[in-house]
Amino acid sequence: MKDDLALLLPDTLRSAACRSGREWGWQPEAIPLVIDEAEKLGLLNVGGQLQFLMPEGICECYWVEVNALIGEPDGLTWVERVAFSAVAARQQMVDISLRYDFVEEGRKAFADPFAAYEATGGNVGDRMCFIWYLQAEPPVIASPPVYGFTT
C-alpha cells in the first residue's frame, strides 16, 4: 500500500507492520484488523500476497494471494465497493488460511534460503508477512463542458 494510505491506519497497526520497500504488510493474523480499519476509513481492500522478508531477499509466494476485487459487480458506488471488498477480503483470508500452511508453502518454494536461515537459529515464521494493498477513492474529475452548435 502507498505510504500515505498507511498513515491513515491506527498507530497500533502501523507499528506492527513489516515493510518491503514502499509496501506495507502484516503477519496474516493481523490482516483482518487491517481490513476492518480500511473499511472504517472508506478505503478499498484490494488484497495482497504472502511474502517472507528474509535477510538475503524477498521470498514471495505469489500464488498465496487475496484478490478482493474478483467478482465485483459493475455499477457499485464507492461505499458499496468498500463494503464488497472488505467482505471478499475477509472470506478469502479465511479460505487461504484453511487451504495453505503458510510456512510450509514458503519452505517448499524456498527450501535453500529457509534452511540457511533456520540453521542460524532463525524462525521463518517471524519473517512471514502478508503484503496488503489498499486504494483510496479516486478524485472526481469534472467533465469538460460540451459545446453544441445548432444549425
N, CA, C and O atoms as a GROMACS GRO file, in nm:
protein
  604
    1MET      N    1   0.084  -0.117   0.000
    1MET     CA    2   0.000   0.000   0.000
    1MET      C    3   0.089   0.123   0.000
    1MET      O    4   0.201   0.119   0.050
    2LYS      N    5   0.039   0.228  -0.055
    2LYS     CA    6   0.118   0.351  -0.058
    2LYS      C    7   0.137   0.404   0.083
    2LYS      O    8   0.050   0.389   0.170
    3ASP      N    9   0.251   0.468   0.104
    3ASP     CA   10   0.283   0.522   0.236
    3ASP      C   11   0.175   0.614   0.289
    3ASP      O   12   0.143   0.609   0.407
    4ASP      N   13   0.117   0.699   0.203
    4ASP     CA   14   0.019   0.796   0.251
    4ASP      C   15  -0.107   0.727   0.303
    4ASP      O   16  -0.169   0.778   0.397
    5LEU      N   17  -0.147   0.615   0.246
    5LEU     CA   18  -0.264   0.543   0.296
    5LEU      C   19  -0.232   0.473   0.428
    5LEU      O   20  -0.317   0.466   0.516
    6ALA      N   21  -0.112   0.422   0.441
    6ALA     CA   22  -0.074   0.356   0.566
    6ALA      C   23  -0.078   0.453   0.683
    6ALA      O   24  -0.104   0.413   0.796
    7LEU      N   25  -0.053   0.579   0.657
    7LEU     CA   26  -0.055   0.679   0.763
    7LEU      C   27  -0.195   0.701   0.819
    7LEU      O   28  -0.210   0.756   0.928
    8LEU      N   29  -0.297   0.658   0.746
    8LEU     CA   30  -0.433   0.670   0.794
    8LEU      C   31  -0.469   0.562   0.896
    8LEU      O   32  -0.563   0.578   0.973
    9LEU      N   33  -0.394   0.454   0.895
    9LEU     CA   34  -0.422   0.344   0.987
    9LEU      C   35  -0.379   0.381   1.129
    9LEU      O   36  -0.292   0.466   1.147
   10PRO      N   37  -0.440   0.319   1.230
   10PRO     CA   38  -0.403   0.349   1.369
   10PRO      C   39  -0.256   0.316   1.396
   10PRO      O   40  -0.198   0.228   1.332
   11ASP      N   41  -0.200   0.386   1.493
   11ASP     CA   42  -0.060   0.364   1.532
   11ASP      C   43  -0.031   0.218   1.564
   11ASP      O   44   0.076   0.167   1.530
   12THR      N   45  -0.125   0.151   1.630
   12THR     CA   46  -0.102   0.012   1.668
   12THR      C   47  -0.080  -0.077   1.546
   12THR      O   48   0.004  -0.167   1.549
   13LEU      N   49  -0.154  -0.052   1.439
   13LEU     CA   50  -0.134  -0.130   1.316
   13LEU      C   51  -0.007  -0.090   1.243
   13LEU      O   52   0.066  -0.176   1.193
   14ARG      N   53   0.019   0.038   1.238
   14ARG     CA   54   0.142   0.082   1.169
   14ARG      C   55   0.266   0.030   1.240
   14ARG      O   56   0.363  -0.009   1.175
   15SER      N   57   0.263   0.028   1.373
   15SER     CA   58   0.381  -0.019   1.446
   15SER      C   59   0.400  -0.170   1.433
   15SER      O   60   0.512  -0.219   1.451
   16ALA      N   61   0.293  -0.244   1.403
   16ALA     CA   62   0.304  -0.390   1.386
   16ALA      C   63   0.336  -0.429   1.242
   16ALA      O   64   0.354  -0.547   1.212
   17ALA      N   65   0.344  -0.331   1.154
   17ALA     CA   66   0.365  -0.360   1.011
   17ALA      C   67   0.508  -0.403   0.982
   17ALA      O   68   0.602  -0.366   1.051
   18CYS      N   69   0.520  -0.481   0.878
   18CYS     CA   70   0.651  -0.511   0.821
   18CYS      C   71   0.658  -0.432   0.690
   18CYS      O   72   0.556  -0.408   0.626
   19ARG      N   73   0.777  -0.394   0.653
   19ARG     CA   74   0.793  -0.312   0.532
   19ARG      C   75   0.877  -0.387   0.430
   19ARG      O   76   0.978  -0.450   0.463
   20SER      N   77   0.833  -0.380   0.306
   20SER     CA   78   0.907  -0.436   0.193
   20SER      C   79   0.916  -0.326   0.090
   20SER      O   80   0.826  -0.310   0.007
   21GLY      N   81   1.024  -0.250   0.095
   21GLY     CA   82   1.033  -0.132   0.010
   21GLY      C   83   0.928  -0.032   0.053
   21GLY      O   84   0.921   0.006   0.170
   22ARG      N   85   0.844   0.009  -0.042
   22ARG     CA   86   0.735   0.101  -0.010
   22ARG      C   87   0.606   0.028   0.026
   22ARG      O   88   0.505   0.092   0.054
   23GLU      N   89   0.610  -0.104   0.024
   23GLU     CA   90   0.491  -0.182   0.055
   23GLU      C   91   0.481  -0.209   0.204
   23GLU      O   92   0.582  -0.222   0.274
   24TRP      N   93   0.359  -0.217   0.251
   24TRP     CA   94   0.331  -0.245   0.390
   24TRP      C   95   0.264  -0.381   0.400
   24TRP      O   96   0.186  -0.420   0.313
   25GLY      N   97   0.296  -0.454   0.506
   25GLY     CA   98   0.234  -0.583   0.528
   25GLY      C   99   0.228  -0.614   0.675
   25GLY      O  100   0.282  -0.541   0.759
   26TRP      N  101   0.160  -0.724   0.706
   26TRP     CA  102   0.141  -0.765   0.844
   26TRP      C  103   0.144  -0.917   0.852
   26TRP      O  104   0.127  -0.986   0.751
   27GLN      N  105   0.166  -0.967   0.970
   27GLN     CA  106   0.150  -1.110   0.992
   27GLN      C  107   0.006  -1.145   0.953
   27GLN      O  108  -0.084  -1.065   0.974
   28PRO      N  109  -0.016  -1.263   0.897
   28PRO     CA  110  -0.150  -1.297   0.848
   28PRO      C  111  -0.262  -1.278   0.951
   28PRO      O  112  -0.373  -1.239   0.915
   29GLU      N  113  -0.234  -1.306   1.078
   29GLU     CA  114  -0.341  -1.293   1.178
   29GLU      C  115  -0.382  -1.148   1.201
   29GLU      O  116  -0.488  -1.123   1.258
   30ALA      N  117  -0.301  -1.051   1.158
   30ALA     CA  118  -0.336  -0.909   1.174
   30ALA      C  119  -0.414  -0.854   1.055
   30ALA      O  120  -0.472  -0.746   1.064
   31ILE      N  121  -0.417  -0.926   0.945
   31ILE     CA  122  -0.484  -0.876   0.824
   31ILE      C  123  -0.633  -0.847   0.849
   31ILE      O  124  -0.681  -0.746   0.798
   32PRO      N  125  -0.708  -0.929   0.923
   32PRO     CA  126  -0.848  -0.891   0.948
   32PRO      C  127  -0.863  -0.754   1.016
   32PRO      O  128  -0.960  -0.682   0.989
   33LEU      N  129  -0.769  -0.717   1.101
   33LEU     CA  130  -0.772  -0.584   1.164
   33LEU      C  131  -0.747  -0.475   1.061
   33LEU      O  132  -0.810  -0.369   1.066
   34VAL      N  133  -0.656  -0.500   0.968
   34VAL     CA  134  -0.629  -0.403   0.860
   34VAL      C  135  -0.754  -0.388   0.774
   34VAL      O  136  -0.791  -0.276   0.738
   35ILE      N  137  -0.816  -0.499   0.740
   35ILE     CA  138  -0.939  -0.495   0.658
   35ILE      C  139  -1.046  -0.412   0.729
   35ILE      O  140  -1.109  -0.326   0.667
   36ASP      N  141  -1.065  -0.437   0.857
   36ASP     CA  142  -1.166  -0.363   0.934
   36ASP      C  143  -1.138  -0.213   0.936
   36ASP      O  144  -1.227  -0.132   0.912
   37GLU      N  145  -1.014  -0.177   0.963
   37GLU     CA  146  -0.977  -0.035   0.969
   37GLU      C  147  -0.991   0.032   0.834
   37GLU      O  148  -1.039   0.145   0.824
   38ALA      N  149  -0.949  -0.038   0.728
   38ALA     CA  150  -0.963   0.018   0.594
   38ALA      C  151  -1.110   0.044   0.562
   38ALA      O  152  -1.145   0.149   0.508
   39GLU      N  153  -1.194  -0.051   0.597
   39GLU     CA  154  -1.337  -0.033   0.571
   39GLU      C  155  -1.391   0.088   0.648
   39GLU      O  156  -1.467   0.167   0.592
   40LYS      N  157  -1.352   0.103   0.774
   40LYS     CA  158  -1.396   0.218   0.853
   40LYS      C  159  -1.351   0.350   0.791
   40LYS      O  160  -1.420   0.451   0.799
   41LEU      N  161  -1.232   0.346   0.729
   41LEU     CA  162  -1.175   0.467   0.668
   41LEU      C  163  -1.226   0.492   0.526
   41LEU      O  164  -1.190   0.592   0.464
   42GLY      N  165  -1.310   0.401   0.475
   42GLY     CA  166  -1.361   0.418   0.340
   42GLY      C  167  -1.260   0.383   0.232
   42GLY      O  168  -1.265   0.436   0.121
   43LEU      N  169  -1.166   0.293   0.266
   43LEU     CA  170  -1.064   0.250   0.171
   43LEU      C  171  -1.101   0.114   0.113
   43LEU      O  172  -1.159   0.030   0.182
   44LEU      N  173  -1.067   0.094  -0.011
   44LEU     CA  174  -1.090  -0.032  -0.079
   44LEU      C  175  -0.981  -0.131  -0.040
   44LEU      O  176  -0.863  -0.098  -0.050
   45ASN      N  177  -1.019  -0.250   0.004
   45ASN     CA  178  -0.924  -0.358   0.028
   45ASN      C  179  -0.901  -0.428  -0.105
   45ASN      O  180  -0.989  -0.499  -0.155
   46VAL      N  181  -0.784  -0.410  -0.163
   46VAL     CA  182  -0.754  -0.471  -0.291
   46VAL      C  183  -0.710  -0.616  -0.271
   46VAL      O  184  -0.752  -0.705  -0.345
   47GLY      N  185  -0.626  -0.639  -0.170
   47GLY     CA  186  -0.577  -0.774  -0.141
   47GLY      C  187  -0.427  -0.773  -0.123
   47GLY      O  188  -0.367  -0.669  -0.096
   48GLY      N  189  -0.366  -0.890  -0.138
   48GLY     CA  190  -0.221  -0.897  -0.120
   48GLY      C  191  -0.169  -1.039  -0.134
   48GLY      O  192  -0.243  -1.132  -0.167
   49GLN      N  193  -0.039  -1.053  -0.108
   49GLN     CA  194   0.030  -1.180  -0.124
   49GLN      C  195   0.117  -1.209  -0.001
   49GLN      O  196   0.159  -1.120   0.073
   50LEU      N  197   0.140  -1.340   0.014
   50LEU     CA  198   0.228  -1.388   0.119
   50LEU      C  199   0.373  -1.369   0.078
   50LEU      O  200   0.413  -1.405  -0.033
   51GLN      N  201   0.452  -1.313   0.168
   51GLN     CA  202   0.596  -1.298   0.145
   51GLN      C  203   0.670  -1.334   0.273
   51GLN      O  204   0.616  -1.327   0.384
   52PHE      N  205   0.793  -1.373   0.253
   52PHE     CA  206   0.885  -1.391   0.365
   52PHE      C  207   0.998  -1.292   0.341
   52PHE      O  208   1.069  -1.301   0.240
   53LEU      N  209   1.015  -1.200   0.432
   53LEU     CA  210   1.116  -1.095   0.418
   53LEU      C  211   1.245  -1.147   0.484
   53LEU      O  212   1.274  -1.120   0.600
   54MET      N  213   1.320  -1.221   0.404
   54MET     CA  214   1.441  -1.285   0.451
   54MET      C  215   1.558  -1.188   0.443
   54MET      O  216   1.554  -1.094   0.364
   55PRO      N  217   1.662  -1.209   0.522
   55PRO     CA  218   1.777  -1.118   0.520
   55PRO      C  219   1.840  -1.104   0.381
   55PRO      O  220   1.887  -0.996   0.345
   56GLU      N  221   1.840  -1.212   0.302
   56GLU     CA  222   1.904  -1.206   0.170
   56GLU      C  223   1.808  -1.165   0.059
   56GLU      O  224   1.850  -1.151  -0.056
   57GLY      N  225   1.681  -1.147   0.090
   57GLY     CA  226   1.587  -1.103  -0.012
   57GLY      C  227   1.445  -1.145   0.020
   57GLY      O  228   1.417  -1.208   0.122
   58ILE      N  229   1.356  -1.108  -0.069
   58ILE     CA  230   1.214  -1.137  -0.052
   58ILE      C  231   1.181  -1.270  -0.118
   58ILE      O  232   1.219  -1.295  -0.232
   59CYS      N  233   1.112  -1.354  -0.045
   59CYS     CA  234   1.062  -1.481  -0.097
   59CYS      C  235   0.910  -1.466  -0.106
   59CYS      O  236   0.840  -1.476  -0.006
   60GLU      N  237   0.861  -1.441  -0.227
   60GLU     CA  238   0.719  -1.414  -0.246
   60GLU      C  239   0.645  -1.539  -0.292
   60GLU      O  240   0.681  -1.600  -0.393
   61CYS      N  241   0.544  -1.575  -0.219
   61CYS     CA  242   0.456  -1.686  -0.255
   61CYS      C  243   0.334  -1.624  -0.325
   61CYS      O  244   0.226  -1.614  -0.268
   62TYR      N  245   0.354  -1.583  -0.449
   62TYR     CA  246   0.253  -1.508  -0.523
   62TYR      C  247   0.123  -1.586  -0.543
   62TYR      O  248   0.018  -1.526  -0.567
   63TRP      N  249   0.129  -1.717  -0.535
   63TRP     CA  250   0.010  -1.800  -0.552
   63TRP      C  251  -0.076  -1.804  -0.426
   63TRP      O  252  -0.190  -1.849  -0.430
   64VAL      N  253  -0.022  -1.757  -0.315
   64VAL     CA  254  -0.099  -1.748  -0.190
   64VAL      C  255  -0.142  -1.601  -0.179
   64VAL      O  256  -0.072  -1.518  -0.121
   65GLU      N  257  -0.256  -1.574  -0.237
   65GLU     CA  258  -0.296  -1.434  -0.250
   65GLU      C  259  -0.445  -1.414  -0.225
   65GLU      O  260  -0.524  -1.508  -0.228
   66VAL      N  261  -0.477  -1.290  -0.200
   66VAL     CA  262  -0.615  -1.245  -0.191
   66VAL      C  263  -0.633  -1.140  -0.300
   66VAL      O  264  -0.552  -1.048  -0.312
   67ASN      N  265  -0.739  -1.154  -0.378
   67ASN     CA  266  -0.776  -1.053  -0.476
   67ASN      C  267  -0.923  -1.023  -0.449
   67ASN      O  268  -1.012  -1.088  -0.503
   68ALA      N  269  -0.946  -0.924  -0.365
   68ALA     CA  270  -1.081  -0.894  -0.318
   68ALA      C  271  -1.169  -0.830  -0.424
   68ALA      O  272  -1.288  -0.812  -0.402
   69LEU      N  273  -1.112  -0.796  -0.538
   69LEU     CA  274  -1.192  -0.730  -0.642
   69LEU      C  275  -1.246  -0.828  -0.746
   69LEU      O  276  -1.324  -0.789  -0.832
   70ILE      N  277  -1.204  -0.954  -0.737
   70ILE     CA  278  -1.256  -1.055  -0.829
   70ILE      C  279  -1.405  -1.072  -0.803
   70ILE      O  280  -1.448  -1.086  -0.688
   71GLY      N  281  -1.481  -1.069  -0.907
   71GLY     CA  282  -1.625  -1.088  -0.895
   71GLY      C  283  -1.702  -0.965  -0.851
   71GLY      O  284  -1.821  -0.973  -0.822
   72GLU      N  285  -1.633  -0.851  -0.845
   72GLU     CA  286  -1.702  -0.728  -0.806
   72GLU      C  287  -1.802  -0.691  -0.914
   72GLU      O  288  -1.765  -0.678  -1.031
   73PRO      N  289  -1.928  -0.675  -0.878
   73PRO     CA  290  -2.027  -0.638  -0.979
   73PRO      C  291  -2.003  -0.496  -1.033
   73PRO      O  292  -1.951  -0.410  -0.963
   74ASP      N  293  -2.041  -0.476  -1.155
   74ASP     CA  294  -2.032  -0.342  -1.216
   74ASP      C  295  -2.137  -0.251  -1.154
   74ASP      O  296  -2.241  -0.296  -1.107
   75GLY      N  297  -2.106  -0.123  -1.155
   75GLY     CA  298  -2.204  -0.024  -1.116
   75GLY      C  299  -2.217   0.005  -0.968
   75GLY      O  300  -2.308   0.076  -0.928
   76LEU      N  301  -2.128  -0.049  -0.886
   76LEU     CA  302  -2.135  -0.022  -0.742
   76LEU      C  303  -2.086   0.119  -0.713
   76LEU      O  304  -1.997   0.171  -0.780
   77THR      N  305  -2.145   0.180  -0.612
   77THR     CA  306  -2.093   0.308  -0.564
   77THR      C  307  -1.962   0.280  -0.490
   77THR      O  308  -1.929   0.164  -0.463
   78TRP      N  309  -1.889   0.385  -0.457
   78TRP     CA  310  -1.765   0.366  -0.383
   78TRP      C  311  -1.791   0.298  -0.248
   78TRP      O  312  -1.720   0.206  -0.210
   79VAL      N  313  -1.893   0.343  -0.178
   79VAL     CA  314  -1.926   0.286  -0.047
   79VAL      C  315  -1.958   0.137  -0.061
   79VAL      O  316  -1.915   0.056   0.021
   80GLU      N  317  -2.032   0.102  -0.164
   80GLU     CA  318  -2.064  -0.039  -0.188
   80GLU      C  319  -1.939  -0.119  -0.224
   80GLU      O  320  -1.924  -0.234  -0.183
   81ARG      N  321  -1.849  -0.058  -0.301
   81ARG     CA  322  -1.723  -0.126  -0.336
   81ARG      C  323  -1.638  -0.152  -0.213
   81ARG      O  324  -1.579  -0.259  -0.198
   82VAL      N  325  -1.632  -0.054  -0.124
   82VAL     CA  326  -1.556  -0.069   0.001
   82VAL      C  327  -1.613  -0.185   0.082
   82VAL      O  328  -1.537  -0.269   0.131
   83ALA      N  329  -1.744  -0.190   0.096
   83ALA     CA  330  -1.807  -0.298   0.173
   83ALA      C  331  -1.785  -0.433   0.104
   83ALA      O  332  -1.753  -0.532   0.170
   84PHE      N  333  -1.803  -0.438  -0.027
   84PHE     CA  334  -1.784  -0.562  -0.102
   84PHE      C  335  -1.641  -0.614  -0.086
   84PHE      O  336  -1.619  -0.732  -0.060
   85SER      N  337  -1.543  -0.524  -0.102
   85SER     CA  338  -1.403  -0.567  -0.094
   85SER      C  339  -1.367  -0.615   0.046
   85SER      O  340  -1.286  -0.707   0.060
   86ALA      N  341  -1.424  -0.554   0.148
   86ALA     CA  342  -1.395  -0.597   0.285
   86ALA      C  343  -1.450  -0.737   0.311
   86ALA      O  344  -1.381  -0.822   0.368
   87VAL      N  345  -1.572  -0.762   0.268
   87VAL     CA  346  -1.631  -0.895   0.286
   87VAL      C  347  -1.552  -0.999   0.208
   87VAL      O  348  -1.519  -1.106   0.260
   88ALA      N  349  -1.520  -0.967   0.083
   88ALA     CA  350  -1.445  -1.062  -0.002
   88ALA      C  351  -1.306  -1.088   0.056
   88ALA      O  352  -1.261  -1.202   0.058
   89ALA      N  353  -1.238  -0.984   0.102
   89ALA     CA  354  -1.104  -1.000   0.158
   89ALA      C  355  -1.106  -1.086   0.284
   89ALA      O  356  -1.021  -1.174   0.301
   90ARG      N  357  -1.202  -1.061   0.371
   90ARG     CA  358  -1.212  -1.143   0.493
   90ARG      C  359  -1.233  -1.290   0.458
   90ARG      O  360  -1.167  -1.378   0.514
   91GLN      N  361  -1.324  -1.316   0.365
   91GLN     CA  362  -1.354  -1.455   0.330
   91GLN      C  363  -1.236  -1.522   0.262
   91GLN      O  364  -1.205  -1.637   0.290
   92GLN      N  365  -1.169  -1.450   0.174
   92GLN     CA  366  -1.054  -1.508   0.105
   92GLN      C  367  -0.938  -1.535   0.201
   92GLN      O  368  -0.867  -1.634   0.184
   93MET      N  369  -0.920  -1.450   0.301
   93MET     CA  370  -0.815  -1.477   0.401
   93MET      C  371  -0.848  -1.605   0.478
   93MET      O  372  -0.758  -1.685   0.504
   94VAL      N  373  -0.974  -1.624   0.514
   94VAL     CA  374  -1.014  -1.748   0.582
   94VAL      C  375  -0.988  -1.867   0.489
   94VAL      O  376  -0.932  -1.968   0.531
   95ASP      N  377  -1.030  -1.854   0.363
   95ASP     CA  378  -1.016  -1.963   0.267
   95ASP      C  379  -0.870  -2.004   0.249
   95ASP      O  380  -0.837  -2.123   0.253
   96ILE      N  381  -0.782  -1.907   0.228
   96ILE     CA  382  -0.641  -1.945   0.205
   96ILE      C  383  -0.574  -1.994   0.333
   96ILE      O  384  -0.481  -2.074   0.327
   97SER      N  385  -0.621  -1.946   0.447
   97SER     CA  386  -0.567  -1.996   0.575
   97SER      C  387  -0.601  -2.143   0.595
   97SER      O  388  -0.525  -2.217   0.656
   98LEU      N  389  -0.716  -2.184   0.543
   98LEU     CA  390  -0.756  -2.324   0.553
   98LEU      C  391  -0.688  -2.410   0.446
   98LEU      O  392  -0.662  -2.528   0.467
   99ARG      N  393  -0.661  -2.350   0.332
   99ARG     CA  394  -0.603  -2.423   0.219
   99ARG      C  395  -0.452  -2.440   0.231
   99ARG      O  396  -0.398  -2.541   0.186
  100TYR      N  397  -0.383  -2.343   0.291
  100TYR     CA  398  -0.237  -2.344   0.294
  100TYR      C  399  -0.184  -2.337   0.436
  100TYR      O  400  -0.240  -2.269   0.522
  101ASP      N  401  -0.076  -2.407   0.458
  101ASP     CA  402   0.009  -2.384   0.575
  101ASP      C  403   0.114  -2.285   0.522
  101ASP      O  404   0.202  -2.324   0.446
  102PHE      N  405   0.105  -2.161   0.562
  102PHE     CA  406   0.186  -2.056   0.502
  102PHE      C  407   0.336  -2.085   0.511
  102PHE      O  408   0.408  -2.070   0.412
  103VAL      N  409   0.383  -2.125   0.627
  103VAL     CA  410   0.527  -2.152   0.641
  103VAL      C  411   0.568  -2.268   0.551
  103VAL      O  412   0.673  -2.264   0.488
  104GLU      N  413   0.486  -2.371   0.544
  104GLU     CA  414   0.519  -2.487   0.459
  104GLU      C  415   0.519  -2.449   0.312
  104GLU      O  416   0.600  -2.502   0.235
  105GLU      N  417   0.431  -2.361   0.271
  105GLU     CA  418   0.431  -2.315   0.131
  105GLU      C  419   0.563  -2.243   0.100
  105GLU      O  420   0.623  -2.263  -0.005
  106GLY      N  421   0.605  -2.160   0.192
  106GLY     CA  422   0.733  -2.091   0.174
  106GLY      C  423   0.849  -2.188   0.173
  106GLY      O  424   0.941  -2.176   0.092
  107ARG      N  425   0.846  -2.284   0.262
  107ARG     CA  426   0.953  -2.382   0.273
  107ARG      C  427   0.964  -2.465   0.145
  107ARG      O  428   1.075  -2.493   0.099
  108LYS      N  429   0.850  -2.505   0.087
  108LYS     CA  430   0.852  -2.584  -0.038
  108LYS      C  431   0.914  -2.504  -0.152
  108LYS      O  432   0.989  -2.558  -0.233
  109ALA      N  433   0.880  -2.376  -0.159
  109ALA     CA  434   0.927  -2.294  -0.271
  109ALA      C  435   1.068  -2.239  -0.251
  109ALA      O  436   1.139  -2.215  -0.349
  110PHE      N  437   1.108  -2.218  -0.128
  110PHE     CA  438   1.235  -2.153  -0.099
  110PHE      C  439   1.316  -2.234   0.002
  110PHE      O  440   1.361  -2.182   0.103
  111ALA      N  441   1.333  -2.362  -0.028
  111ALA     CA  442   1.397  -2.455   0.065
  111ALA      C  443   1.536  -2.410   0.107
  111ALA      O  444   1.567  -2.411   0.226
  112ASP      N  445   1.620  -2.370   0.013
  112ASP     CA  446   1.757  -2.334   0.047
  112ASP      C  447   1.766  -2.211   0.137
  112ASP      O  448   1.831  -2.217   0.242
  113PRO      N  449   1.703  -2.099   0.101
  113PRO     CA  450   1.712  -1.984   0.191
  113PRO      C  451   1.650  -2.010   0.328
  113PRO      O  452   1.700  -1.961   0.430
  114PHE      N  453   1.542  -2.087   0.332
  114PHE     CA  454   1.478  -2.118   0.459
  114PHE      C  455   1.572  -2.202   0.544
  114PHE      O  456   1.590  -2.175   0.663
  115ALA      N  457   1.631  -2.305   0.484
  115ALA     CA  458   1.722  -2.394   0.558
  115ALA      C  459   1.842  -2.315   0.612
  115ALA      O  460   1.883  -2.335   0.726
  116ALA      N  461   1.897  -2.227   0.529
  116ALA     CA  462   2.012  -2.148   0.572
  116ALA      C  463   1.974  -2.057   0.689
  116ALA      O  464   2.050  -2.043   0.785
  117TYR      N  465   1.858  -1.995   0.682
  117TYR     CA  466   1.813  -1.906   0.788
  117TYR      C  467   1.787  -1.984   0.917
  117TYR      O  468   1.826  -1.940   1.026
  118GLU      N  469   1.722  -2.097   0.904
  118GLU     CA  470   1.692  -2.178   1.022
  118GLU      C  471   1.819  -2.238   1.083
  118GLU      O  472   1.824  -2.262   1.203
  119ALA      N  473   1.921  -2.262   1.000
  119ALA     CA  474   2.047  -2.316   1.051
  119ALA      C  475   2.117  -2.216   1.144
  119ALA      O  476   2.197  -2.255   1.230
  120THR      N  477   2.087  -2.088   1.127
  120THR     CA  478   2.145  -1.986   1.214
  120THR      C  479   2.058  -1.959   1.337
  120THR      O  480   2.087  -1.869   1.416
  121GLY      N  481   1.950  -2.038   1.352
  121GLY     CA  482   1.860  -2.021   1.466
  121GLY      C  483   1.741  -1.933   1.437
  121GLY      O  484   1.662  -1.905   1.527
  122GLY      N  485   1.726  -1.890   1.312
  122GLY     CA  486   1.613  -1.804   1.276
  122GLY      C  487   1.483  -1.880   1.265
  122GLY      O  488   1.481  -2.000   1.239
  123ASN      N  489   1.374  -1.809   1.286
  123ASN     CA  490   1.240  -1.865   1.274
  123ASN      C  491   1.175  -1.799   1.153
  123ASN      O  492   1.146  -1.680   1.156
  124VAL      N  493   1.152  -1.877   1.045
  124VAL     CA  494   1.095  -1.819   0.923
  124VAL      C  495   0.954  -1.764   0.946
  124VAL      O  496   0.910  -1.674   0.874
  125GLY      N  497   0.883  -1.818   1.044
  125GLY     CA  498   0.751  -1.765   1.075
  125GLY      C  499   0.757  -1.619   1.118
  125GLY      O  500   0.663  -1.543   1.094
  126ASP      N  501   0.867  -1.580   1.180
  126ASP     CA  502   0.884  -1.440   1.221
  126ASP      C  503   0.911  -1.350   1.100
  126ASP      O  504   0.895  -1.229   1.110
  127ARG      N  505   0.951  -1.409   0.988
  127ARG     CA  506   0.982  -1.332   0.867
  127ARG      C  507   0.862  -1.327   0.772
  127ARG      O  508   0.869  -1.265   0.666
  128MET      N  509   0.752  -1.392   0.812
  128MET     CA  510   0.633  -1.400   0.729
  128MET      C  511   0.556  -1.269   0.734
  128MET      O  512   0.542  -1.207   0.839
  129CYS      N  513   0.509  -1.229   0.618
  129CYS     CA  514   0.440  -1.102   0.607
  129CYS      C  515   0.339  -1.113   0.493
  129CYS      O  516   0.370  -1.165   0.386
  130PHE      N  517   0.219  -1.066   0.516
  130PHE     CA  518   0.121  -1.061   0.409
  130PHE      C  519   0.115  -0.916   0.362
  130PHE      O  520   0.057  -0.830   0.429
  131ILE      N  521   0.175  -0.890   0.245
  131ILE     CA  522   0.173  -0.755   0.189
  131ILE      C  523   0.029  -0.723   0.151
  131ILE      O  524  -0.039  -0.805   0.090
  132TRP      N  525  -0.017  -0.605   0.188
  132TRP     CA  526  -0.158  -0.572   0.169
  132TRP      C  527  -0.173  -0.440   0.096
  132TRP      O  528  -0.100  -0.344   0.122
  133TYR      N  529  -0.267  -0.435   0.003
  133TYR     CA  530  -0.289  -0.317  -0.079
  133TYR      C  531  -0.426  -0.258  -0.053
  133TYR      O  532  -0.528  -0.327  -0.049
  134LEU      N  533  -0.426  -0.128  -0.035
  134LEU     CA  534  -0.549  -0.051  -0.018
  134LEU      C  535  -0.556   0.054  -0.126
  134LEU      O  536  -0.454   0.092  -0.185
  135GLN      N  537  -0.676   0.101  -0.152
  135GLN     CA  538  -0.693   0.206  -0.252
  135GLN      C  539  -0.791   0.309  -0.200
  135GLN      O  540  -0.895   0.275  -0.144
  136ALA      N  541  -0.756   0.435  -0.219
  136ALA     CA  542  -0.845   0.544  -0.182
  136ALA      C  543  -0.938   0.573  -0.299
  136ALA      O  544  -0.910   0.540  -0.414
  137GLU      N  545  -1.048   0.637  -0.267
  137GLU     CA  546  -1.143   0.674  -0.372
  137GLU      C  547  -1.075   0.769  -0.469
  137GLU      O  548  -1.014   0.868  -0.427
  138PRO      N  549  -1.085   0.740  -0.597
  138PRO     CA  550  -1.023   0.832  -0.693
  138PRO      C  551  -1.094   0.967  -0.690
  138PRO      O  552  -1.214   0.974  -0.665
  139PRO      N  553  -1.020   1.073  -0.715
  139PRO     CA  554  -1.083   1.205  -0.715
  139PRO      C  555  -1.185   1.215  -0.828
  139PRO      O  556  -1.170   1.154  -0.934
  140VAL      N  557  -1.286   1.292  -0.802
  140VAL     CA  558  -1.387   1.315  -0.905
  140VAL      C  559  -1.331   1.418  -1.003
  140VAL      O  560  -1.291   1.527  -0.965
  141ILE      N  561  -1.330   1.379  -1.127
  141ILE     CA  562  -1.281   1.470  -1.231
  141ILE      C  563  -1.403   1.524  -1.304
  141ILE      O  564  -1.483   1.450  -1.361
  142ALA      N  565  -1.413   1.654  -1.300
  142ALA     CA  566  -1.527   1.716  -1.366
  142ALA      C  567  -1.516   1.697  -1.517
  142ALA      O  568  -1.408   1.707  -1.575
  143SER      N  569  -1.627   1.669  -1.578
  143SER     CA  570  -1.628   1.654  -1.723
  143SER      C  571  -1.613   1.791  -1.786
  143SER      O  572  -1.668   1.890  -1.737
  144PRO      N  573  -1.538   1.795  -1.895
  144PRO     CA  574  -1.527   1.924  -1.963
  144PRO      C  575  -1.664   1.963  -2.021
  144PRO      O  576  -1.744   1.876  -2.055
  145PRO      N  577  -1.689   2.093  -2.031
  145PRO     CA  578  -1.818   2.133  -2.084
  145PRO      C  579  -1.830   2.085  -2.229
  145PRO      O  580  -1.731   2.078  -2.303
  146VAL      N  581  -1.950   2.054  -2.265
  146VAL     CA  582  -1.981   2.012  -2.403
  146VAL      C  583  -2.046   2.130  -2.472
  146VAL      O  584  -2.147   2.184  -2.427
  147TYR      N  585  -1.986   2.169  -2.580
  147TYR     CA  586  -2.041   2.280  -2.656
  147TYR      C  587  -2.110   2.226  -2.779
  147TYR      O  588  -2.051   2.149  -2.855
  148GLY      N  589  -2.232   2.263  -2.798
  148GLY     CA  590  -2.305   2.217  -2.914
  148GLY      C  591  -2.336   2.332  -3.006
  148GLY      O  592  -2.351   2.447  -2.964
  149PHE      N  593  -2.345   2.300  -3.128
  149PHE     CA  594  -2.379   2.401  -3.227
  149PHE      C  595  -2.506   2.355  -3.297
  149PHE      O  596  -2.521   2.237  -3.331
  150THR      N  597  -2.594   2.445  -3.319
  150THR     CA  598  -2.713   2.412  -3.393
  150THR      C  599  -2.710   2.487  -3.524
  150THR      O  600  -2.649   2.594  -3.537
  151THR      N  601  -2.774   2.430  -3.619
  151THR     CA  602  -2.778   2.498  -3.749
  151THR      C  603  -2.917   2.542  -3.781
  151THR      O  604  -2.940   2.601  -3.887
   0.00000   0.00000   0.00000
